[in-house]
């Protein structure tokens, strides 16, 4: 159990670090969104492919694992994520992303189940209302364009996650999806060459986001996942926005607003109610 706890903690910190790295790179204009996305996906593909081969499963890559639909969802998530962090803080962005992912997946689960429980429906409504409250116009409301982009990223990641549930070889499929998603980045290269801004610092942060916090982060998560119950796996992910918010305050100098605190509490509570309501 201590090993499982350590693996889980490492994965959750890696997921939260994605938001911090993206905000650090893009807010300081060390790299443009198109280049950041391309380098992130490409470095993630390389890291995952090396990991699959190192684990003696190189043959799995020859069968073209993954799918073009999942790769398209992965690309949509990555580019919307990058564009959103040109306008949003790391803490707010992580909360909107997390909320959109969980609400979209819970909605899909409720639609495909015959008899959703009252607790599941109540939890979904609470989480959705809290997300709407966070995005309402006002003094401390996040940028509307950035928020819309991050909601798009969350829905795309929700689609990717739903499609990936139950696959026999999650690591190989993830590697295959990253490799396929690289091809979707081709149009971004044109934008990068024409008007992009790329610095050594920006490239380093993009590689860290792709190879370490995305590629290796997912690999660690897949090691921990079989040892967790479904409820445990879903519940521990509720901490990702909180870890991201703490990191943003500590390392990026972001402030914590009352609206963010209220929305965070309600979203986490609503999702937890929906998860445990099924039990």
BELUR-V871435 format. One record per pair of residues at least 4 apart in sequence whose ideal C-beta (glycine too) atoms are under 7 Angstrom apart, sorted by the first residue. I is the first residue (numbers start at 1). GAP is how many residues later the second one is. If there is no record, write none. Layout:
i=I gap=GAP
i=I gap=GAP
This chain:
i=1 gap=4
i=2 gap=4
i=3 gap=4
i=4 gap=4
i=4 gap=220
i=4 gap=223
i=4 gap=224
i=5 gap=4
i=6 gap=4
i=7 gap=4
i=7 gap=213
i=7 gap=216
i=7 gap=217
i=8 gap=4
i=8 gap=216
i=8 gap=220
i=8 gap=228
i=9 gap=4
i=10 gap=4
i=10 gap=210
i=11 gap=4
i=11 gap=206
i=11 gap=209
i=11 gap=210
i=11 gap=213
i=12 gap=4
i=12 gap=224
i=12 gap=227
i=12 gap=228
i=12 gap=231
i=13 gap=4
i=13 gap=230
i=14 gap=199
i=14 gap=203
i=14 gap=206
i=15 gap=202
i=15 gap=225
i=16 gap=4
i=16 gap=78
i=16 gap=224
i=16 gap=227
i=16 gap=228
i=16 gap=231
i=17 gap=4
i=17 gap=196
i=18 gap=4
i=18 gap=191
i=18 gap=195
i=18 gap=196
i=19 gap=4
i=19 gap=71
i=19 gap=74
i=19 gap=75
i=19 gap=225
i=20 gap=4
i=20 gap=70
i=20 gap=224
i=20 gap=227
i=20 gap=228
i=20 gap=231
i=20 gap=232
i=21 gap=4
i=21 gap=184
i=21 gap=187
i=21 gap=188
i=21 gap=192
i=22 gap=4
i=22 gap=14
i=22 gap=59
i=22 gap=60
i=22 gap=63
i=22 gap=187
i=23 gap=4
i=23 gap=62
i=23 gap=66
i=23 gap=67
i=23 gap=70
i=23 gap=229
i=24 gap=4
i=24 gap=181
i=24 gap=228
i=25 gap=5
i=25 gap=6
i=25 gap=11
i=25 gap=177
i=25 gap=180
i=25 gap=181
i=26 gap=5
i=26 gap=7
i=26 gap=10
i=26 gap=56
i=26 gap=59
i=26 gap=60
i=29 gap=168
i=30 gap=169
i=30 gap=171
i=30 gap=172
i=30 gap=175
i=31 gap=4
i=31 gap=5
i=31 gap=166
i=31 gap=167
i=31 gap=168
i=31 gap=171
i=31 gap=172
i=31 gap=175
i=32 gap=4
i=32 gap=160
i=32 gap=164
i=32 gap=165
i=33 gap=4
i=33 gap=49
i=33 gap=50
i=33 gap=53
i=34 gap=4
i=34 gap=154
i=34 gap=157
i=34 gap=158
i=34 gap=162
i=35 gap=4
i=35 gap=157
i=35 gap=161
i=35 gap=163
i=36 gap=4
i=36 gap=46
i=36 gap=166
i=36 gap=170
i=37 gap=4
i=37 gap=41
i=37 gap=42
i=37 gap=45
i=37 gap=148
i=37 gap=151
i=38 gap=4
i=38 gap=147
i=38 gap=150
i=38 gap=151
i=38 gap=154
i=39 gap=4
i=39 gap=164
i=39 gap=167
i=39 gap=168
i=39 gap=171
i=40 gap=4
i=40 gap=38
i=40 gap=166
i=40 gap=169
i=40 gap=170
i=40 gap=174
i=41 gap=4
i=41 gap=37
i=41 gap=137
i=41 gap=140
i=41 gap=141
i=41 gap=144
i=41 gap=169
i=42 gap=4
i=42 gap=140
i=42 gap=168
i=43 gap=4
i=43 gap=164
i=43 gap=167
i=43 gap=168
i=44 gap=4
i=44 gap=134
i=44 gap=166
i=44 gap=167
i=44 gap=170
i=44 gap=171
i=45 gap=4
i=45 gap=130
i=45 gap=133
i=45 gap=134
i=45 gap=137
i=46 gap=4
i=46 gap=165
i=47 gap=4
i=47 gap=164
i=47 gap=168
i=47 gap=169
i=48 gap=4
i=48 gap=126
i=48 gap=127
i=48 gap=130
i=48 gap=167
i=49 gap=4
i=49 gap=12
i=49 gap=126
i=49 gap=130
i=50 gap=4
i=51 gap=4
i=51 gap=168
i=52 gap=5
i=52 gap=6
i=52 gap=8
i=52 gap=9
i=52 gap=119
i=52 gap=120
i=52 gap=123
i=53 gap=5
i=57 gap=115
i=60 gap=5
i=60 gap=109
i=60 gap=112
i=61 gap=4
i=61 gap=111
i=61 gap=114
i=61 gap=115
i=64 gap=112
i=65 gap=104
i=65 gap=107
i=65 gap=108
i=65 gap=110
i=65 gap=111
i=66 gap=4
i=66 gap=5
i=66 gap=107
i=66 gap=110
i=66 gap=111
i=66 gap=114
i=67 gap=4
i=68 gap=4
i=68 gap=112
i=69 gap=4
i=69 gap=94
i=70 gap=4
i=70 gap=90
i=70 gap=93
i=70 gap=94
i=70 gap=107
i=71 gap=4
i=71 gap=106
i=71 gap=109
i=71 gap=110
i=71 gap=113
i=72 gap=4
i=72 gap=112
i=73 gap=4
i=73 gap=83
i=73 gap=86
i=73 gap=87
i=73 gap=90
i=74 gap=4
i=74 gap=86
i=74 gap=103
i=74 gap=104
i=74 gap=107
i=75 gap=4
i=75 gap=106
i=75 gap=109
i=75 gap=110
i=76 gap=4
i=76 gap=80
i=77 gap=4
i=77 gap=76
i=77 gap=79
i=77 gap=80
i=77 gap=83
i=78 gap=4
i=79 gap=4
i=80 gap=4
i=80 gap=69
i=80 gap=70
i=80 gap=72
i=80 gap=73
i=80 gap=76
i=81 gap=4
i=81 gap=72
i=83 gap=66
i=84 gap=4
i=84 gap=9
i=84 gap=62
i=84 gap=65
i=84 gap=66
i=84 gap=69
i=85 gap=8
i=87 gap=56
i=87 gap=58
i=87 gap=59
i=88 gap=4
i=88 gap=5
i=88 gap=54
i=88 gap=55
i=88 gap=58
i=88 gap=62
i=89 gap=4
i=89 gap=159
i=89 gap=165
i=90 gap=4
i=90 gap=154
i=90 gap=157
i=90 gap=158
i=90 gap=162
i=90 gap=164
i=91 gap=4
i=91 gap=153
i=91 gap=154
i=91 gap=157
i=91 gap=163
i=91 gap=169
i=92 gap=4
i=92 gap=50
i=92 gap=168
i=93 gap=4
i=93 gap=57
i=94 gap=4
i=94 gap=146
i=94 gap=147
i=94 gap=150
i=94 gap=151
i=95 gap=4
i=95 gap=39
i=95 gap=146
i=95 gap=165
i=95 gap=168
i=95 gap=169
i=95 gap=172
i=96 gap=4
i=96 gap=38
i=96 gap=51
i=96 gap=54
i=96 gap=55
i=96 gap=58
i=97 gap=4
i=97 gap=53
i=97 gap=56
i=97 gap=57
i=98 gap=4
i=98 gap=142
i=98 gap=143
i=99 gap=4
i=99 gap=28
i=99 gap=32
i=99 gap=55
i=99 gap=168
i=100 gap=4
i=100 gap=50
i=100 gap=51
i=100 gap=54
i=100 gap=55
i=101 gap=4
i=101 gap=53
i=101 gap=56
i=101 gap=57
i=102 gap=4
i=102 gap=25
i=102 gap=169
i=103 gap=4
i=103 gap=21
i=103 gap=24
i=103 gap=25
i=103 gap=28
i=104 gap=4
i=104 gap=50
i=104 gap=51
i=104 gap=54
i=105 gap=4
i=105 gap=53
i=105 gap=56
i=105 gap=57
i=106 gap=4
i=106 gap=18
i=106 gap=165
i=106 gap=168
i=107 gap=4
i=107 gap=17
i=108 gap=4
i=108 gap=54
i=109 gap=4
i=110 gap=6
i=110 gap=10
i=110 gap=11
i=110 gap=14
i=116 gap=4
i=116 gap=5
i=117 gap=160
i=117 gap=161
i=118 gap=4
i=119 gap=4
i=119 gap=154
i=119 gap=155
i=119 gap=158
i=120 gap=4
i=120 gap=154
i=120 gap=157
i=120 gap=158
i=121 gap=4
i=122 gap=4
i=122 gap=151
i=123 gap=4
i=123 gap=147
i=123 gap=148
i=123 gap=150
i=123 gap=151
i=123 gap=154
i=124 gap=4
i=124 gap=146
i=124 gap=150
i=125 gap=4
i=126 gap=4
i=126 gap=140
i=126 gap=143
i=126 gap=144
i=126 gap=147
i=127 gap=4
i=127 gap=140
i=127 gap=143
i=127 gap=144
i=128 gap=4
i=129 gap=4
i=130 gap=4
i=130 gap=133
i=130 gap=136
i=130 gap=137
i=130 gap=140
i=131 gap=4
i=131 gap=136
i=132 gap=4
i=133 gap=130
i=134 gap=125
i=134 gap=129
i=135 gap=6
i=135 gap=7
i=135 gap=12
i=136 gap=5
i=137 gap=4
i=140 gap=117
i=140 gap=119
i=142 gap=4
i=142 gap=5
i=143 gap=4
i=144 gap=4
i=145 gap=4
i=146 gap=4
i=147 gap=4
i=148 gap=4
i=149 gap=4
i=150 gap=4
i=151 gap=4
i=152 gap=4
i=153 gap=4
i=154 gap=4
i=155 gap=4
i=156 gap=4
i=157 gap=4
i=158 gap=4
i=159 gap=4
i=160 gap=4
i=161 gap=4
i=164 gap=6
i=164 gap=9
i=167 gap=6
i=169 gap=4
i=170 gap=4
i=170 gap=52
i=171 gap=4
i=171 gap=48
i=171 gap=51
i=172 gap=4
i=173 gap=4
i=174 gap=4
i=174 gap=44
i=175 gap=4
i=176 gap=4
i=177 gap=4
i=185 gap=4
i=188 gap=4
i=189 gap=4
i=190 gap=4
i=191 gap=4
i=191 gap=5
i=192 gap=4
i=198 gap=4
i=198 gap=5
i=200 gap=4
i=201 gap=4
i=202 gap=4
i=203 gap=4
i=204 gap=4
i=205 gap=4
i=206 gap=4
i=207 gap=4
i=208 gap=4
i=208 gap=5
i=209 gap=4
i=209 gap=5
i=210 gap=4
i=210 gap=5
i=211 gap=4
i=211 gap=5
i=212 gap=4
i=212 gap=5
i=213 gap=4
i=214 gap=4
i=215 gap=4
i=216 gap=4
i=217 gap=4
i=218 gap=4
i=219 gap=4
i=220 gap=4
i=221 gap=4
i=224 gap=4
i=225 gap=8
i=228 gap=4
i=228 gap=5
i=229 gap=4
i=230 gap=4
i=231 gap=4
i=231 gap=44
i=231 gap=45
i=231 gap=48
i=232 gap=4
i=234 gap=41
i=235 gap=37
i=235 gap=40
i=238 gap=30
i=238 gap=33
i=238 gap=34
i=239 gap=4
i=240 gap=4
i=241 gap=4
i=241 gap=23
i=242 gap=4
i=242 gap=22
i=243 gap=4
i=244 gap=4
i=245 gap=4
i=245 gap=11
i=246 gap=4
i=247 gap=4
i=248 gap=4
i=248 gap=6
i=249 gap=5
i=249 gap=7
i=256 gap=4
i=256 gap=5
i=258 gap=4
i=259 gap=4
i=260 gap=4
i=261 gap=4
i=262 gap=4
i=263 gap=4
i=264 gap=4
i=265 gap=4
i=266 gap=4
i=267 gap=4
i=268 gap=4
i=269 gap=4
i=270 gap=4
i=271 gap=4
i=272 gap=4
i=273 gap=4
